[in-house]
Amino acid sequence: MPSDACHSIGRIRHPVSAFRGYHVDIRKNLSSGRSLCTDTDLWTGIVLTLLGAGAAWLATGFDTASRPFPLIVSLVLASCGLMIFLRALVSGKGQALPFHDFGIVALAAFLIVLWGLALKAGVGFAITTVLFLMAIFRLAGLRRPGRSLGLAVAITLVIYGIFVLVLNVHLPASFLSFIAPGF
């Protein structure tokens, strides 16, 4: 076996019992045309793990009454991301990142930021969420405005019912608060 550093790290053995018997041969994966740098599953796992870990870290700063739900959800997200990442390493097969779709992903991220800023500005949960969902549906290819509006309103009402009425989550104040809290 060659002694240079690149060849010495070519095989990684996982000591975790769930992966016993599996090994990752990075050199084989790269020589078969698969690049770890452009593997969609690998990067999805990394991003989800980092998002979950960051959200868990932020949730530790919440008061004791508000902490459990976001902490559990963020830890589940980080765990799922870690499993996707490990599966991408072990499987040896993957898809290339769709760089041609980067504009759509960037626009979706921008819409999420606008949605959050509108909520913070007091526009209201219902209006911002319906408009946000309609824009996301448009990006996803749903071109019928009536169907898009109906789906957006239904999803907004279900989310509002679950979080405000069942879980008693307080939404930011809005100019429509006289209709319903946080609406």
Residue pairs with C-beta under 8 A, 6 or more apart in sequence:
1 7
1 8
2 8
7 27
9 26
10 25
10 26
10 27
11 23
11 24
11 25
11 26
12 23
12 24
12 26
12 89
13 23
14 20
14 22
14 23
14 24
14 86
14 90
19 86
19 90
22 90
24 89
24 90
24 92
25 92
26 36
28 92
29 36
29 92
30 36
32 92
34 92
34 93
34 94
35 96
36 42
38 96
38 97
39 88
39 94
39 95
39 96
39 97
40 94
40 95
40 96
40 97
40 98
41 84
41 85
41 87
41 88
41 91
41 94
41 95
42 85
42 88
42 89
42 94
43 97
44 81
44 84
44 88
45 81
45 82
45 83
45 84
45 85
45 86
45 87
45 88
46 81
46 85
47 81
48 77
48 78
48 80
48 81
48 84
49 78
49 81
49 82
49 85
50 81
51 74
51 77
51 78
51 81
52 74
52 75
52 76
52 77
52 78
52 79
52 80
52 81
53 74
53 78
54 74
55 70
55 73
55 74
55 77
55 78
56 71
56 74
56 75
56 78
58 70
58 74
59 67
59 70
59 71
59 74
60 67
60 71
62 70
62 71
69 167
88 94
104 139
107 139
108 136
108 139
111 132
111 135
111 136
111 139
112 132
114 132
115 128
115 129
115 132
118 127
118 128
119 125
119 128
119 171
119 172
120 172
122 172
122 173
122 174
122 175
123 174
123 175
124 174
124 175
124 176
124 177
124 182
124 183
125 156
125 160
125 171
125 172
125 174
125 182
125 183
126 156
126 160
126 176
126 183
127 174
127 176
129 152
129 155
129 156
129 159
130 149
130 152
130 153
130 156
131 152
133 148
133 151
133 152
133 155
133 156
134 145
134 148
134 149
134 152
137 148
137 151
137 152
138 148
142 148
142 151
160 180
160 182
160 183
163 169
163 171
164 170
164 171
164 180
164 181
164 182
170 181
170 182
171 181
171 182
171 183
172 182
173 182
174 182
174 183
176 183
177 183
